[in-house]
Amino acid sequence: MQLSTDRILTSHVGSLPRSEAVTDVVFSHEKGDEVADASTIIRDAVNDVVRHQVQSGVDLVSDGEMSKISYATYIKDRVSGFDGDSERDPPSDLEAFPSFLERQARTGGTPTHSRPCCVGEINVKDMGPVETDIANLQAAIEAHHPTGAFMNAASPGVIALFQPNRHYSSHEAYLEALADAMSHEYKAIVDSGLILQIDSPDLGLGRHMMFKNKPDEEYRKLASLHVDALNHALDGLPKDRLRLHVCWGNYEGPHHHDAPMEVVLPIASKANVSGLLFESANPRHAHEWTVFADADLPEDLVLIPGVIDSTTNFIEHPKLVAERITRFADIVGRERVIAGTDCGFSTFAGFGVVDPDIVYAKLKSLADGAAIASDKLWG
């Protein structure tokens, strides 16, 4: 994990706004068509997105997930066993407000790309896409010299969340197969020298989606099973090159069914990673910084709290950002805090509620707030 002993570093969760050209590429690929110069369009987009991050003051950058239609369903191009589509099962908080759910769907807030089912044996199909992603990001790093860089990959659990099992005899067997297959992508990212970020919204969002009809104790048991599968997939990889993102769904909505942080944190803390990214800026979870003061955290765990929200066009004031950062620094120490975002800004291609220019203004405010916090924490 990239750390600093003299200032607060900045990062984010991963996805960033895609241009119309990039969106055309990924949706054409989804339909089985190919756009001329697609590889060049994606490579140039990664270069641009890294440049924008560096200019905004982001220390630990990503490729913005330019090549992916979404953070979980992209795996069907890399892992065999997936086909078709699956029914949408909305989160329970949105089901409680059907008029709002309908409005979301009408305005594009519900993804329209396919979510294939698991219909056959899961195996590695093609390592080419992740190798291309790595090469594109490394080229952009060489051009723009960020402090560090990470690459996203879906957890076994979040793949199971969005792509239901229609083949394996049990959920446990499905998770095991996913873990074995995804371990190759995880290793390729780490071996390249990049930080691996595992996206695992299933631990939070899963409570009011795939586990919404389960009693609390069964949810805890199943979510812990997801962490066990992830740890199996990460076996042998250096812990200090791994970070985990958990969230409750990157959408503006009620979120009144979200599992509380005091329930999610002990589960997520079992993952063999050195960094934890989580929501702490939005109105539903901003108060939960206090949970960390009372938690039994691993002594080497780096906290990467979201100190700017990813679902509104408000640009947080740098002083508020600094205030949020120092709360966590006072709990675990200044060297164990990196300033982050609640979630990504373009969870799936073609849709983002935050204007692209405002995204980078928010990231600039993130950097400015980190500078204020650094002055306070280091004097």
C-alpha positions in Angstrom: 0.0 0.0 0.0 1.3 3.4 -1.0 1.7 5.4 2.3 3.1 8.7 3.3 4.8 9.9 6.4 4.4 13.6 5.8 1.0 14.3 4.2 -2.4 12.7 3.5 -2.5 11.0 0.1 -5.6 11.1 -2.1 -7.3 8.4 -4.1 -10.8 7.3 -5.2 -12.8 4.2 -5.8 -12.1 3.6 -9.5 -14.6 4.4 -12.2 -14.6 7.9 -13.8 -16.7 9.5 -16.6 -16.4 7.8 -20.0 -16.5 9.9 -23.2 -19.2 9.2 -25.8 -16.6 7.5 -27.9 -15.6 5.2 -25.1 -19.2 4.4 -24.3 -19.8 3.6 -28.0 -16.9 1.2 -27.9 -18.0 -0.8 -24.8 -21.7 -1.0 -25.8 -20.8 -2.0 -29.4 -18.6 -4.8 -27.9 -21.5 -5.8 -25.7 -23.7 -6.2 -28.8 -21.0 -8.2 -30.6 -20.0 -5.4 -32.9 -16.6 -3.8 -33.1 -15.8 -0.1 -33.5 -12.9 0.8 -35.8 -9.8 1.8 -33.7 -11.5 0.7 -30.5 -8.2 -0.2 -28.9 -6.8 3.2 -29.7 -9.9 5.0 -28.4 -9.6 3.1 -25.0 -5.8 3.6 -24.8 -6.2 7.3 -25.4 -9.0 7.6 -22.9 -6.9 5.9 -20.2 -4.1 8.4 -20.9 -6.6 11.3 -20.7 -8.2 10.1 -17.5 -4.9 9.6 -15.7 -3.8 13.1 -16.8 -7.0 14.6 -15.5 -6.6 12.8 -12.1 -3.0 14.0 -11.7 -4.0 17.6 -12.7 -6.8 17.4 -10.1 -4.3 16.4 -7.3 -5.1 12.7 -7.1 -2.1 10.8 -5.8 -3.2 7.2 -6.4 -4.9 7.0 -9.7 -6.7 4.3 -11.8 -7.6 3.8 -15.4 -11.1 5.0 -14.7 -12.4 1.5 -15.8 -12.5 2.8 -19.3 -12.6 -0.7 -20.9 -15.4 -2.0 -18.8 -19.1 -1.6 -19.2 -19.6 -2.1 -15.5 -17.4 -3.1 -12.6 -18.9 -6.6 -12.3 -20.4 -7.8 -15.5 -17.2 -7.2 -17.5 -16.0 -10.6 -16.3 -18.1 -12.5 -18.9 -15.4 -11.6 -21.5 -12.7 -13.0 -19.3 -14.3 -16.0 -17.6 -16.3 -18.8 -19.3 -19.6 -20.1 -18.1 -21.8 -17.0 -18.5 -24.5 -16.4 -21.0 -27.9 -14.8 -21.5 -29.5 -12.3 -19.2 -31.1 -12.3 -15.7 -34.1 -10.6 -14.2 -33.5 -7.3 -12.3 -34.1 -7.6 -8.6 -34.1 -4.1 -7.2 -32.7 -3.2 -3.7 -35.3 -3.4 -1.0 -35.0 0.3 -0.1 -36.1 1.2 -3.7 -38.9 -1.3 -3.6 -40.3 0.6 -0.6 -40.7 3.6 -2.8 -42.0 2.3 -6.1 -42.6 5.8 -7.6 -39.0 6.6 -7.1 -37.9 3.3 -8.5 -39.9 3.9 -11.6 -38.4 7.4 -11.9 -34.9 6.0 -11.7 -35.6 3.5 -14.4 -37.1 6.2 -16.6 -34.2 8.5 -16.3 -31.5 5.9 -16.9 -30.6 5.1 -13.4 -31.2 1.4 -14.0 -28.5 -0.4 -16.1 -29.8 -1.7 -19.4 -26.8 -3.9 -20.3 -27.1 -7.6 -19.9 -26.4 -9.4 -16.6 -25.6 -12.9 -17.7 -26.3 -16.0 -15.6 -23.8 -18.7 -14.8 -24.9 -21.5 -17.1 -21.7 -23.7 -17.3 -18.3 -24.5 -15.8 -16.4 -21.4 -14.8 -12.8 -21.2 -16.1 -10.4 -18.6 -17.3 -11.3 -17.7 -20.9 -9.1 -14.9 -21.9 -6.3 -13.1 -20.0 -5.8 -10.7 -22.9 -8.3 -8.0 -21.7 -6.6 -7.6 -18.3 -3.2 -7.6 -19.9 -4.3 -4.8 -22.2 -5.8 -2.8 -19.3 -2.5 -3.1 -17.4 -0.5 -2.0 -20.4 -2.7 1.0 -21.0 -2.5 2.1 -17.4 1.3 1.6 -17.2 1.7 3.7 -20.4 -0.4 6.5 -18.8 1.6 6.3 -15.6 4.9 6.7 -17.5 3.4 9.7 -19.3 2.0 11.5 -16.2 3.9 10.3 -13.2 1.3 9.9 -10.4 2.4 9.0 -7.0 0.9 5.5 -7.4 -1.8 3.5 -9.2 -4.4 0.8 -8.6 -6.6 -1.4 -10.8 -10.0 -2.6 -10.0 -11.3 -6.2 -10.1 -14.6 -7.7 -9.1 -14.8 -9.9 -6.0 -16.2 -13.4 -6.3 -19.1 -12.3 -4.1 -20.1 -9.3 -6.2 -20.0 -11.4 -9.4 -22.4 -13.8 -7.7 -24.6 -10.9 -6.6 -25.2 -9.6 -10.2 -24.8 -12.9 -12.1 -27.0 -15.6 -10.5 -26.0 -19.2 -10.4 -27.9 -21.5 -12.7 -25.3 -24.3 -12.9 -23.5 -25.1 -9.6 -25.1 -27.3 -7.0 -24.7 -24.7 -4.2 -23.8 -21.1 -3.6 -20.6 -22.3 -1.9 -19.5 -24.2 -5.0 -20.3 -21.2 -7.2 -18.2 -18.9 -5.1 -15.3 -21.4 -5.0 -15.3 -21.7 -8.8 -15.4 -17.9 -9.1 -12.5 -17.5 -6.7 -10.4 -20.0 -8.6 -11.0 -18.2 -11.9 -10.6 -14.7 -10.7 -7.4 -15.5 -8.9 -5.6 -15.3 -12.2 -6.7 -11.7 -12.9 -5.8 -10.7 -9.3 -2.3 -12.2 -9.7 -1.7 -10.5 -13.0 -2.6 -7.1 -11.6 -0.3 -7.5 -8.6 2.5 -9.0 -10.6 2.4 -5.9 -12.8 3.3 -3.7 -9.9 -0.1 -2.1 -9.5 -2.1 -2.1 -6.4 -5.1 -4.5 -6.7 -8.4 -3.1 -5.5 -11.1 -5.7 -5.0 -14.6 -4.3 -5.4 -17.0 -6.1 -3.0 -20.3 -4.2 -2.6 -21.9 -7.6 -1.9 -20.8 -7.2 1.8 -23.0 -4.0 2.2 -25.3 -3.7 -0.8 -25.9 -7.5 -0.7 -27.8 -7.1 2.6 -30.7 -5.3 0.8 -30.3 -7.2 -2.5 -29.3 -10.9 -2.6 -29.7 -11.3 1.2 -32.7 -9.1 1.6 -35.0 -11.9 2.6 -32.6 -13.5 5.0 -32.5 -13.1 8.8 -29.6 -11.0 10.1 -27.6 -14.0 11.4 -27.8 -15.8 8.0 -26.7 -12.6 6.2 -23.7 -12.4 8.4 -22.9 -16.0 7.8 -23.2 -15.7 4.0 -21.3 -12.4 3.8 -18.5 -14.0 5.8 -18.6 -16.9 3.3 -18.0 -14.3 0.5 -14.9 -13.0 2.4 -13.6 -16.6 2.8 -13.9 -17.1 -1.0 -12.1 -13.8 -1.6 -9.3 -14.8 0.8 -9.0 -18.1 -1.1 -8.6 -16.2 -4.4 -6.0 -13.8 -2.9 -3.9 -16.6 -1.3 -0.2 -16.1 -1.9 -0.5 -12.4 -2.9 1.3 -9.9 -0.8 -1.2 -8.3 1.6 0.4 -4.9 1.3 -0.5 -4.7 -2.4 -4.3 -5.3 -1.8 -7.2 -3.0 -0.9 -10.9 -3.7 -0.6 -13.8 -1.5 -1.4 -17.2 -2.0 0.3 -20.3 0.0 -0.2 -24.1 0.0 -0.1 -24.8 0.8 -3.7 -23.7 3.8 -5.7 -27.1 5.3 -6.3 -29.0 8.3 -4.8 -31.9 6.6 -3.0 -33.4 6.1 0.5 -30.7 3.6 1.7 -32.8 3.2 4.8 -32.3 -0.6 4.6 -28.5 -0.4 4.5 -26.8 -2.7 7.0 -25.1 -0.5 9.6 -21.3 -0.1 9.6 -21.0 -1.9 13.0 -22.3 -5.0 11.2 -20.4 -4.7 7.9 -17.0 -3.7 9.3 -16.3 -6.9 11.3 -17.1 -8.9 8.2 -15.0 -6.8 5.9 -12.1 -6.7 8.4 -11.6 -10.5 7.9 -10.4 -9.9 4.3 -6.6 -10.4 3.9 -6.0 -6.8 2.6 -4.1 -3.8 3.9 -6.5 -1.1 2.8 -10.3 -0.6 3.2 -12.3 1.9 1.2 -15.8 2.7 2.4 -18.6 5.3 2.3 -18.5 8.0 5.0 -19.6 11.2 3.2 -23.2 10.6 2.2 -26.1 11.4 4.5 -26.8 7.8 5.4 -23.3 6.9 6.5 -21.5 10.1 7.4 -22.1 9.5 11.1 -20.5 6.1 11.2 -16.9 7.3 11.6 -17.6 6.8 15.3 -17.8 3.0 14.7 -14.1 2.9 13.9 -13.2 4.4 17.3 -14.7 1.4 19.0 -13.8 -1.3 16.5 -11.2 -3.9 16.9 -9.3 -3.1 13.7 -6.2 -4.9 12.4 -3.2 -2.8 13.5 -1.9 -2.6 9.9 -5.2 -1.7 8.2 -5.1 1.5 6.2 -8.4 3.4 6.2 -9.5 5.1 2.9 -12.8 6.7 3.9 -15.0 8.4 1.3 -14.8 12.1 2.2 -16.6 13.3 -0.9 -19.9 11.9 -2.2 -20.2 10.3 -5.6 -23.9 10.7 -6.2 -24.4 14.5 -6.1 -23.2 17.6 -7.9 -22.4 19.4 -4.7 -18.6 20.2 -4.6 -17.6 19.6 -1.0 -15.8 22.5 0.7 -12.1 21.6 1.3 -12.6 22.5 5.0 -15.3 19.9 5.3 -13.1 17.3 3.5 -10.3 18.1 5.9 -12.6 17.8 8.9 -13.7 14.3 7.7 -10.1 13.2 7.2 -8.9 14.3 10.6 -11.6 12.4 12.3 -10.2 9.2 11.0 -6.6 10.3 11.6 -7.4 10.9 15.2 -8.6 7.3 15.5 -6.0 5.3 13.7 -3.1 7.8 13.2 -2.3 10.1 10.3 -0.1 7.5 8.5 -3.0 5.1 8.2 -5.4 7.3 6.4 -5.8 8.0 2.7 -8.5 10.4 1.5 -11.0 8.7 -0.9 -14.4 8.9 -2.4 -17.7 7.1 -1.4 -17.8 5.2 -4.6 -17.0 5.5 -8.3 -18.4 8.2 -10.5 -19.4 6.0 -13.5 -20.4 2.7 -12.1 -21.6 1.6 -15.5 -20.9 3.1 -18.9 -23.3 5.7 -20.3 -24.6 6.9 -17.0 -23.3 9.1 -14.3 -25.3 11.6 -12.2 -22.3 13.8 -11.6 -21.3 16.1 -14.5 -17.9 15.0 -15.7 -16.4 18.5 -15.2 -17.8 18.5 -11.7 -16.3 15.1 -11.0 -12.8 16.6 -11.4 -13.8 19.7 -9.4 -14.8 17.4 -6.6 -11.5 15.6 -6.9 -9.7 18.9 -6.7 -11.6 19.7 -3.6 -10.5 16.3 -2.2 -6.9 17.2 -2.8 -7.3 20.7 -1.3 -9.0 19.3 1.7 -6.2 16.7 2.1 -3.6 19.5 2.0 -5.5 21.4 4.8 -5.7 18.2 6.9 -2.0 17.6 6.3 -1.1 21.0 7.6 -3.2 20.4 10.7 -1.9 16.9 11.3 1.8 17.6 10.7 1.9 21.2 11.6 
